[in-house]
Amino acid sequence: MAMEENDKSRVLVIGATGRLGQELIRASLAASHPTFALVRETTFSDHGKSLLLRSFESQGVTLLKGSLEDLSSLLEAVRQVDVVICAIPSKLVLEQKLLIRAIKETNCIKRFIPSEFGADPSKVQVLNIDNGFYEKKLEIRRCIEKEGIPYTYICCNFFMRYLLPSLIQPGLEAPPRDEIKIFGNGDIKAVFVKESDVAIFTICTIDDPRTLNRTLYLRPPGNVCSMNELVKIWEMKIGKELKRVYVSEEQLLRSIHGTPFPMNMDFVFIYSSFVKGDHTYFNIDLSGFDGTHLYSHVKHTIVSDFLDTLV
C-alpha cells in the first residue's frame, strides 16, 4: 500500500545549493516529503544562492541555519527530521563526522544517506593511486556502521556532466570531431547517470525497507557504455568517423604518476572505470540492489540522448 502523504518521512538535505543537492530537494518535494535544508549563514549573503533558497522556501522547503562544523545546529536540525541526506563535495567528505555524532546522539534518524554518489569505495581497485579519495569514504562508512546508524549507500558511478561532455577526453570541453583517445582496449564499460535521475532514485529508497543498511547501485539501461560504444554513438550523430588513438594501461598509469594532484584525478577515474572496470566488474545481486530493477517506474536520461545535446 502506498504511504499517505502525512506518513512521508521528513527529509533533511545537507549541501542543498550544490548541483546534486538542488536535485535532491526537487525530488523530495516532488515525492511529497516534508523537506528541510541545512544552510550556512554565509550562504544567505550570496546573491545567486539566496535566490535559489527563496525559490526553495516558496515551494515549501524549511530552511535551517547551521553547518557541519556546528554540533548544536546539527542536533537541532536532526531532531526535526526522519532522514538525512548529505550531498557535500567529495573533498569535504570527512566533515560528516560531526553529523554522524549528532545522528547518534539524537537517536531519531531512521536512515542516513552519506555523501557517496560515485563508484563503490569498497569495490574500487585504485586505492593505491587515488590520493585517499575512496579511503575517506570508507572511513565514513566505518564510522556509520560502528555507531549502528541505519543507512543506505548510493553508488551511481559517474554523473553525466563529468567526462561525458568531452567524450572522456581530459582537457577538452566538447567531444572531438577528428581524433579521439581511447583508454585501454576500449571495451570496458562504465556507467553515467544524470544528477536529476540520481536524486529521484535516492528519494525512492528512503521509505523502502528493502534498501535499509544496503547499497543501491545504478546501472540504467542505455547508460552502461564502453569507450568504443561511446565513439560509435558519437560518430553516428555527427556523420563522421573519428581517428582512434589507443592509450595503453601503462601509458595511462604514467600520466597518473606524472601529473600533480589534483590535476591527475581525471586520469585516476578513467583508469578505475574504463581500464579496471570498477563500475561493472562485480555482480550487484551479491552486494546490494540494482535501483533500476527496484524502481522500474523511474524514467531516466540515456547516454545517447545526452550526447544529442552536444552535437
Secondary structure as GFF3:
##gff-version 3
##sequence-region A 1 311
A	DSSP	three_ten_helix	5	7	.	.	.	ID=ss1
A	DSSP	beta_strand	11	14	.	.	.	ID=ss2
A	DSSP	alpha_helix	19	30	.	.	.	ID=ss3
A	DSSP	beta_strand	35	39	.	.	.	ID=ss4
A	DSSP	three_ten_helix	41	45	.	.	.	ID=ss5
A	DSSP	alpha_helix	47	58	.	.	.	ID=ss6
A	DSSP	beta_strand	62	65	.	.	.	ID=ss7
A	DSSP	alpha_helix	71	78	.	.	.	ID=ss8
A	DSSP	beta_strand	83	86	.	.	.	ID=ss9
A	DSSP	three_ten_helix	90	96	.	.	.	ID=ss10
A	DSSP	alpha_helix	97	106	.	.	.	ID=ss11
A	DSSP	beta_strand	111	113	.	.	.	ID=ss12
A	DSSP	alpha_helix	133	146	.	.	.	ID=ss13
A	DSSP	beta_strand	152	155	.	.	.	ID=ss14
A	DSSP	beta_strand	158	159	.	.	.	ID=ss15
A	DSSP	three_ten_helix	164	166	.	.	.	ID=ss16
A	DSSP	beta_strand	179	183	.	.	.	ID=ss17
A	DSSP	beta_strand	189	193	.	.	.	ID=ss18
A	DSSP	alpha_helix	195	205	.	.	.	ID=ss19
A	DSSP	three_ten_helix	209	211	.	.	.	ID=ss20
A	DSSP	beta_strand	214	217	.	.	.	ID=ss21
A	DSSP	beta_strand	224	226	.	.	.	ID=ss22
A	DSSP	alpha_helix	227	238	.	.	.	ID=ss23
A	DSSP	beta_strand	243	247	.	.	.	ID=ss24
A	DSSP	alpha_helix	249	258	.	.	.	ID=ss25
A	DSSP	alpha_helix	265	270	.	.	.	ID=ss26
A	DSSP	pi_helix	271	275	.	.	.	ID=ss27
A	DSSP	three_ten_helix	284	286	.	.	.	ID=ss28
A	DSSP	beta_strand	289	290	.	.	.	ID=ss29
A	DSSP	alpha_helix	291	294	.	.	.	ID=ss30
A	DSSP	alpha_helix	303	308	.	.	.	ID=ss31
###
